[in-house]
């Protein structure tokens, strides 16, 4: 990859900026010869590994990771007609094994309920087996007919984290829904991404669910991106797949279930929320390289400066910091450009003057410059990384607040969704949601909003005038 290509397109042209940045920063190559399938570069894959490592760490407290097959027999999909109806136009089918036609067609999983729940039928026998909390991180396939976009709208979702839980009662499952929301909030907090949590309208819930809670964020162009969902499945799937347990009285009961997922859209949100016209801006928690050390080798002291940079690198590595010493034979400006494009949180510059002064020069990815004494360098760098993460969170919150408006009528709503999202009174009727959509080219995304930074809203429904409560309205990817 050639990094000397000048400036990126401005972020105000979000689509051009985003597509160019994925290539220039070494995240993904979009040139794979199948539409909607993309290739992770090593740097992008390292970012993916760190992001999903953070997610796994949260889940592994009380979940267990498993792995279920990619291929699902058509007979299993057919058992859950309501569920598969939501995916039937998106399923990829395997019809042959070599040159021999298969007796039963096999689907590449669009989602895994019909692969996992036949096994839950075999595994769940008693109340002592509950709750059961498993998850997997897998690829899934959907024949996406809309405009595909890397990490956002794909035909192969390469990194789908899906959790599937089983409980003794509807109330226990509802507690798990609340816990899943808490986990997702914590996950996005660790990425410095503010999210809006809301309940999807009944017509937009997951097929077969009692209700769906969605997690959205706001992209640079004001559109929303759904970055997570949590579904209360009730006993719908347990009745279909005969997932029953023997209760304390020795009677057979249908279990209740939940499922919740996050895809690589979380990485799209990470890139889009924090990146700027110079490239990626990555939170220290997931950055593949947290600190880059650039030796400023001028004159006769080149070997001394290089040795000092290597020594600093070793000290920081021993302290658990992900460090790269850039000793390439390039001018410093070219190195700055390279690592800024890749979003490295801190750059340490080490030159003769720094050695003589017993310090290093520190520049954050946002351009703040300071010095840290060589004595106690590890603590100083850790403090600088923490300060940088806090600055990212503050900057992201400013973006979100600038793109949310509370409105009361259709005229205000149309203006608001042109640049972000709106909170507007809505009575809950679908015909009123349809009217709002037709009038504004936006959608009612959710109600019962659970994010503290979203203002409350009550009043006459913007469509019919009946009493309404705040609904999230926006234009979604």
C-alpha positions in Angstrom: 0.0 0.0 0.0 1.3 3.5 -0.9 0.7 5.9 1.9 2.1 8.9 0.2 -1.2 9.8 -1.5 -1.9 13.2 0.0 -4.8 14.1 2.1 -8.0 12.0 2.6 -11.3 13.4 1.3 -12.8 15.6 3.9 -15.0 13.8 6.5 -17.9 16.0 5.4 -18.0 13.8 2.3 -18.5 10.8 4.6 -18.9 8.1 2.0 -15.7 9.0 0.1 -13.8 9.6 3.3 -14.9 6.3 4.8 -14.1 4.1 1.7 -10.7 5.8 1.2 -9.8 5.5 4.9 -10.4 1.7 5.0 -7.8 1.2 2.3 -5.3 3.9 3.3 -5.3 2.9 7.0 -4.9 -0.8 6.2 -8.3 -1.9 7.5 -9.9 -3.7 4.5 -9.4 -4.3 0.8 -12.7 -4.0 -1.0 -11.5 -5.5 -4.3 -12.4 -9.1 -3.6 -14.3 -10.4 -6.8 -17.6 -11.1 -5.0 -19.9 -8.2 -4.2 -20.3 -7.6 -0.5 -17.3 -9.7 0.6 -14.1 -8.0 1.8 -10.6 -8.9 3.0 -9.2 -7.8 6.3 -5.7 -6.4 6.1 -3.4 -7.5 9.0 -3.6 -4.1 10.8 -7.4 -4.2 10.5 -7.6 -7.7 11.7 -5.5 -6.8 14.7 -8.0 -4.0 15.5 -10.8 -6.5 15.0 -9.1 -9.0 17.4 -8.7 -6.3 20.1 -12.3 -5.1 19.8 -13.7 -8.6 20.0 -11.3 -9.4 22.8 -12.9 -6.6 24.8 -16.3 -8.0 24.1 -15.3 -11.5 25.0 -13.9 -10.3 28.3 -17.3 -8.9 29.2 -19.2 -12.0 28.2 -16.8 -14.6 29.6 -17.7 -13.5 33.2 -20.9 -15.6 33.0 -21.2 -16.9 29.4 -19.3 -19.7 27.7 -18.1 -19.6 24.1 -19.1 -22.4 21.7 -19.1 -23.0 18.0 -22.0 -24.3 15.9 -22.0 -25.4 12.2 -22.3 -22.9 9.3 -24.6 -25.2 7.3 -28.3 -25.5 8.4 -30.6 -28.1 6.8 -33.6 -26.7 5.0 -35.8 -29.0 7.2 -34.6 -27.1 10.3 -35.3 -23.7 8.8 -38.7 -24.8 7.7 -39.7 -25.6 11.3 -39.6 -21.9 12.2 -41.7 -20.3 9.5 -42.2 -16.9 11.2 -38.5 -16.6 11.8 -37.2 -17.6 8.4 -39.8 -15.4 6.7 -37.7 -12.5 7.8 -34.7 -13.9 6.0 -36.1 -16.0 3.2 -35.0 -13.5 0.4 -31.5 -13.4 1.9 -30.6 -17.0 2.2 -27.7 -18.6 0.3 -28.3 -22.2 -0.5 -25.9 -25.1 -1.0 -27.6 -27.5 -3.4 -24.7 -29.9 -4.4 -21.9 -31.8 -2.7 -19.4 -31.9 -5.5 -21.4 -32.8 -8.6 -24.1 -34.7 -6.6 -27.4 -33.0 -5.8 -28.1 -33.0 -2.1 -31.2 -34.7 -0.7 -31.8 -31.7 1.6 -30.6 -28.2 0.7 -28.3 -26.6 3.2 -28.4 -22.9 4.0 -25.4 -20.8 4.9 -26.5 -19.4 8.2 -28.3 -16.0 8.0 -28.6 -16.3 11.7 -28.1 -19.3 14.0 -31.3 -20.0 15.9 -32.1 -22.9 13.7 -28.6 -24.4 14.1 -28.4 -23.9 17.9 -31.8 -24.7 19.2 -32.0 -28.3 18.0 -29.0 -28.8 20.1 -30.5 -27.0 23.1 -33.4 -29.5 22.8 -30.9 -32.2 23.5 -28.9 -30.4 26.2 -31.6 -28.9 28.4 -33.2 -31.5 30.6 -33.7 -30.1 34.1 -34.1 -26.8 35.9 -30.6 -27.5 37.2 -29.3 -26.9 33.6 -30.6 -23.3 33.7 -29.7 -20.6 33.0 -27.7 -21.7 29.9 -25.6 -18.8 28.4 -23.6 -19.5 25.3 -22.2 -17.3 22.6 -20.2 -17.7 19.4 -18.3 -15.3 17.1 -18.8 -16.5 13.5 -19.5 -15.5 10.0 -23.0 -15.4 8.6 -24.3 -14.8 5.1 -27.2 -12.8 3.8 -27.9 -12.0 0.1 -28.0 -8.3 0.6 -29.7 -6.6 -2.3 -29.3 -3.0 -1.2 -26.1 -1.0 -1.7 -23.3 -2.9 0.0 -20.8 -1.0 2.2 -17.8 -2.4 4.0 -18.4 -3.3 7.7 -21.9 -1.8 7.4 -24.0 -3.7 4.9 -22.4 -7.0 3.8 -23.2 -10.3 2.2 -20.7 -12.1 4.5 -20.8 -10.8 8.1 -17.3 -12.0 9.1 -17.6 -11.2 12.8 -21.0 -11.8 14.2 -21.1 -12.2 18.0 -24.4 -13.9 18.9 -25.4 -15.0 22.4 -28.2 -17.4 23.0 -29.5 -18.0 26.5 -32.2 -20.3 28.1 -34.1 -19.6 31.3 -36.8 -21.1 33.5 -39.2 -18.2 33.2 -40.2 -15.2 31.1 -39.1 -13.0 34.0 -35.7 -14.6 34.3 -35.2 -14.1 30.5 -36.2 -10.4 31.0 -33.5 -10.0 33.6 -31.0 -11.4 31.0 -32.2 -8.8 28.5 -31.4 -6.1 31.1 -28.0 -7.7 31.7 -27.3 -7.9 27.9 -28.1 -4.2 27.6 -25.7 -3.4 30.5 -22.9 -5.5 28.8 -23.4 -3.7 25.5 -23.4 -0.3 27.2 -20.1 -1.2 29.0 -18.6 -2.4 25.7 -19.4 0.8 23.8 -18.3 2.9 26.8 -14.9 1.2 26.4 -14.8 2.3 22.8 -15.8 5.8 23.7 -18.9 5.5 21.5 -22.1 7.0 22.9 -25.2 4.8 22.0 -28.9 5.3 22.1 -30.8 2.3 23.4 -34.5 2.0 22.5 -37.3 -0.6 22.0 -38.0 -1.3 18.4 -41.7 -1.0 17.2 -43.5 -4.3 17.0 -43.4 -4.4 13.2 -39.6 -3.9 13.3 -38.7 -6.5 16.0 -36.7 -9.7 15.3 -38.9 -12.4 13.7 -40.2 -14.6 16.5 -39.3 -12.3 19.3 -41.6 -11.0 22.0 -39.8 -7.7 21.7 -36.4 -6.2 20.5 -34.2 -3.7 22.1 -31.8 -2.0 19.7 -28.5 -0.1 20.2 -27.9 2.7 17.8 -25.2 5.4 17.3 -25.1 8.5 15.0 -22.7 8.5 12.1 -20.9 11.6 10.9 -23.5 12.2 8.2 -26.3 12.2 10.8 -27.7 8.8 9.9 -28.1 6.1 12.5 -26.2 2.8 12.6 -27.7 -0.1 14.5 -24.7 -1.6 16.4 -26.4 -4.2 18.5 -29.7 -5.9 19.3 -31.2 -7.7 22.3 -34.2 -10.0 21.8 -36.6 -11.4 24.3 -37.8 -14.6 22.6 -40.3 -15.8 25.2 -41.2 -19.4 24.6 -41.7 -19.1 20.9 -38.6 -21.0 19.8 -38.7 -23.4 22.7 -42.1 -24.5 21.6 -40.9 -24.9 18.0 -37.8 -26.8 18.9 -39.2 -28.6 22.1 -36.8 -27.0 24.5 -38.3 -28.2 27.8 -37.0 -28.8 31.3 -38.2 -30.6 34.4 -39.1 -28.1 37.1 -38.6 -28.6 40.9 -42.1 -30.4 41.0 -41.1 -32.9 38.3 -43.3 -31.3 35.6 -42.1 -30.5 32.1 -42.1 -26.8 31.2 -41.2 -24.9 28.1 -38.1 -22.7 28.6 -37.9 -19.0 27.8 -35.0 -17.6 25.8 -33.1 -14.5 24.7 -30.5 -13.8 22.0 -28.4 -10.8 21.4 -25.8 -9.9 18.7 -23.1 -7.4 17.7 -21.4 -7.5 14.3 -18.4 -5.7 12.8 -20.6 -2.7 12.5 -19.1 -1.9 15.9 -15.8 -1.4 14.1 -17.5 0.8 11.5 -18.9 2.9 14.3 -15.4 3.1 15.9 -13.8 4.3 12.7 -16.5 6.7 11.8 -17.1 8.3 15.3 -13.5 9.1 16.0 -11.7 9.3 12.7 -10.8 12.7 11.2 -9.3 14.2 8.0 -5.9 12.7 8.8 -7.1 9.2 9.3 -8.1 6.8 12.1 -8.3 7.9 15.7 -8.3 4.8 17.9 -9.1 4.5 21.6 -6.1 3.1 23.5 -8.1 0.1 24.7 -8.2 -1.5 21.2 -5.5 0.3 19.2 -3.1 -2.3 17.7 -0.3 0.1 18.4 -0.9 2.3 21.5 2.4 4.1 21.3 4.8 4.7 18.4 8.3 5.9 19.1 10.0 8.0 16.4 13.8 8.5 16.8 14.8 12.0 15.6 18.2 11.0 14.3 20.1 14.1 13.4 23.9 14.5 13.0 26.5 12.4 14.8 24.3 11.1 17.6 22.1 8.7 15.4 23.2 5.5 17.2 22.7 7.0 20.6 19.2 8.2 19.7 18.3 4.9 18.2 19.5 3.0 21.2 17.5 5.3 23.6 14.4 4.8 21.5 14.8 1.0 21.6 15.4 1.2 25.4 12.2 3.2 25.9 10.3 0.8 23.7 11.4 -2.2 25.8 10.5 -0.4 29.1 7.0 0.4 27.8 6.5 -3.1 26.4 7.5 -4.6 29.8 4.8 -2.4 31.3 2.1 -4.0 29.1 1.8 -1.2 26.5 1.6 -2.1 22.8 4.6 -0.2 21.3 6.3 0.1 17.9 9.7 1.7 17.5 9.8 3.2 13.9 13.5 3.0 12.9 12.8 2.9 9.2 15.0 5.1 7.0 12.3 7.7 6.4 12.1 11.4 7.2 10.1 12.0 10.5 7.2 13.7 8.7 6.6 10.5 6.6 6.5 8.5 9.8 4.1 10.9 11.4 1.8 10.7 8.4 1.9 6.9 8.4 1.0 6.4 12.1 -1.5 9.2 12.2 -3.4 7.5 9.4 -3.5 4.4 11.5 -4.8 6.2 14.6 -2.0 5.5 17.1 -3.0 7.3 20.3 0.5 8.5 21.3 3.6 9.4 19.4 6.9 9.7 21.4 9.7 11.7 19.8 13.2 11.0 21.0 16.0 13.3 19.8 19.3 14.5 21.1 17.7 17.4 23.0 15.3 15.0 24.7 18.2 12.7 25.8 20.1 15.7 27.2 17.0 16.9 29.0 16.1 13.5 30.4 12.6 13.5 28.8 10.6 12.5 25.8 8.3 14.6 23.7 4.7 13.3 23.6 2.2 14.1 20.9 -1.4 12.7 21.0 -3.3 11.7 17.9 -5.4 14.8 18.5 -2.3 17.0 18.3 -1.7 17.9 22.0 2.0 18.1 22.7 3.8 17.8 26.0 6.9 16.2 27.6 7.3 13.3 30.1 10.4 12.8 32.2 12.4 9.6 31.5 12.1 8.8 35.2 8.6 7.4 35.7 8.0 7.3 32.0 5.7 4.2 32.2 3.3 6.0 34.6 3.4 9.2 32.5 2.6 7.3 29.3 -0.3 5.4 31.0 -1.7 8.7 32.3 -1.4 10.2 28.8 -3.3 7.3 27.3 -6.0 7.6 29.9 -6.3 11.3 29.2 -6.5 10.6 25.5 -9.3 8.1 26.0 -11.2 10.6 28.1 -10.8 13.3 25.4 -12.2 10.9 22.8 -15.3 10.2 25.0 -15.9 13.9 25.4 -15.5 14.6 21.7 -17.9 11.8 20.8 -20.5 13.1 23.3 -20.3 16.5 21.7 -21.0 14.9 18.3 -24.0 13.0 19.6 -25.5 15.9 21.4 -25.1 18.2 18.3 -27.0 15.7 16.2 -30.0 15.1 18.6 -33.0 17.5 18.6 -36.3 17.4 20.6 -39.1 18.5 18.3 -42.9 18.7 18.5 -44.2 18.8 15.0 -43.6 17.5 11.4 -42.0 20.7 10.2 -39.4 20.7 13.0 -39.0 16.9 12.5 -38.2 17.2 8.8 -35.5 19.8 9.5 -34.0 17.8 12.4 -33.6 14.5 10.5 -31.8 16.2 7.7 -28.8 16.5 9.9 -29.2 14.0 12.7 -31.9 12.3 14.7 -35.0 13.7 16.5 -37.0 12.8 19.5 -40.7 13.5 18.8 -44.0 12.7 20.6 -45.6 9.6 19.0 -48.8 7.9 20.0 -47.5 4.4 19.1 -49.8 3.7 16.2 -48.3 2.3 13.0 -50.4 4.5 10.8 -48.9 7.5 12.5 -45.4 6.1 12.1 -46.1 5.6 8.4 -47.2 9.2 8.2 -44.1 10.4 9.9 -42.0 8.3 7.5 -43.8 9.6 4.4 -43.5 13.2 5.5 -39.9 13.1 6.5 -38.2 10.3 4.6 -37.1 9.0 8.0 -38.3 6.1 10.3 -39.6 5.7 13.8 -36.7 3.7 15.1 -37.7 3.1 18.7 -39.4 4.1 22.0 -38.7 3.7 25.7 -35.3 5.3 25.2 -32.8 4.3 27.9 -29.9 6.7 27.3 -29.4 9.3 29.9 -28.2 12.0 27.5 -31.3 11.8 25.4 -33.8 14.5 26.5 -37.3 13.4 27.6 -40.2 14.3 25.3 -44.0 14.2 25.8 -46.9 15.9 24.1 -49.3 15.6 21.3 -48.4 13.0 18.6 -46.7 14.8 15.7 -49.0 12.9 13.3 -52.5 12.7 15.0 -52.4 15.0 18.0 -53.2 12.3 20.6 -51.0 12.1 23.7 -47.6 10.7 22.8 -44.2 9.9 24.3 -40.7 10.4 22.9 -39.8 8.3 19.9 -36.4 8.1 18.2 -36.8 9.1 14.5 -33.9 9.1 12.0 -32.6 7.9 8.7 -30.8 4.6 9.2 -28.1 2.7 7.3 
